[in-house]
Amino acid sequence: MTTYPTLKMLIDGEWIATGHGGSMAVVNPATGAEIGQCPKASPAQLDAALKAADDAFAGWSRTPGAERYAILRRAADLLRERAPAIAAVITAEMGKPRAQAVGEITGSTDVIDFLGEEAKRKGGRLIPSRGQQLIAQMVTHEPVGPSVLLTPWNFPVNLPAKKIAGALAAGCTAILKPAENTPASAQLLVECFVDAGVPKGVLNLVYGDPGPVSEHLIASPVTRKVSFTGSTAVGKQLGALAASHMKRFTPELGGHAPVIVSRHADLERAVAMCAATKFRNAGQVCVSPTRFLVDKTIYDRFVAEFAERTGKLKVGDPGADDSVDMGPLAHGRRIAAMEQVVADVGGNRGEVVTGGAVIPGKGFFFQPTVIANPAPDSRFMTEEPFGPIAGIVPYDTIEDAVRIANSLRYGLAAYAFSGNLDEAHYLGRALRAGMVGINQLIVASPETPFGGVGDSGFGSEGGEEGYLAFTDTKLVMMAKAGG
């Protein structure tokens, strides 16, 4: 990427480069260099975005579903055309290797297409009446209203795309507040929607410090729905604020995904898939496989082969070298978090088999790390690392593995590998998570719901649930006039 776009907010159809709340630097995590200045919205600018969303809601909510679909389809097509340029921005802003960035964008276009189609499909249903006086019992899904969309930096196009498409397909207007360190990725996505014909005020984009901006937008009487993806701690705070104002709230929060590897598994395939997937996006993925629970009869072999594959990963600046397997962490705070996890290992509390240290030089690089047999109460086993650290634990029985897997309050994704059909079905039922993958590590597609349980949140995005999350259910019971 030779140039970084000028950062602008979108308020009531106008692109605004000046934030009355000041500005903040955007840094390339692979080099530590500043690449741009992001405007910060003032309270007055936030209020202008809220008014725009409120004013536009009446017209957009009455727009026929087929028209909303056509606009979203055009936005998806534009996103496909612009994928190479947007991928370069993703790489510069958060260090994702180029191929992974392109894959994120491609997946986002499919999500937009599917949710746009839902605008044509979701007509509601008729329920047969119990008596002759009732003519009809109709259930419809009405747009909930202006929605606030709060997204993190690890998937700076996919997560905003999923929320924007769900909201706009359902007939809602929206205000997007993306992560402060990946603003341009979100801006280029929003440009696709604007260029596709989204009317002014229907979609707005603001930047700023997460806490004050979120609190201001959620507290406004205009806002009827809040969709948040981020940490469990912040999700609980925002959920409490939304509840105090009786606002609909959909949180997709942290995870610490277990992977059970049975003695009946295809070991070579399991090791290859686990080692490749764990370090995707430097492990900064909410559904990243992280706690590997391996039958004791194959444990030593799994550790050795997993560590060997991990040690061969190529780490570097993906903006300068397209062949790297893993880029930097998003910012310096993630480096400090990784160091704390590793510092809690040693002696009888686990062994660092490979990695475990900061990579010296520019940027925020940490070695892909494998910890063997971390202690049950260790930082790794109890807290989401959200980085390039994997832990491998032996177990005696499959029931023990399930107990360890379900021992945390996180419940976003869980995985298992087994060639025994009965055991595979048992694991699918027994693992406590919103999404479970058996003999594969993919738990997301445009057609399927994405969400967790417990401290990983509630509700779902993606699939038809991604549309319905932005609607209210309405019942109309119609009787004969005059009885």
Order of alpha helices (4+ residues) and beta strands (2+ residues): beta-beta-beta-beta-alpha-alpha-alpha-alpha-beta-beta-beta-alpha-beta-alpha-beta-alpha-beta-alpha-beta-beta-alpha-beta-alpha-alpha-beta-beta-alpha-beta-alpha-beta-beta-alpha-beta-beta-alpha-beta
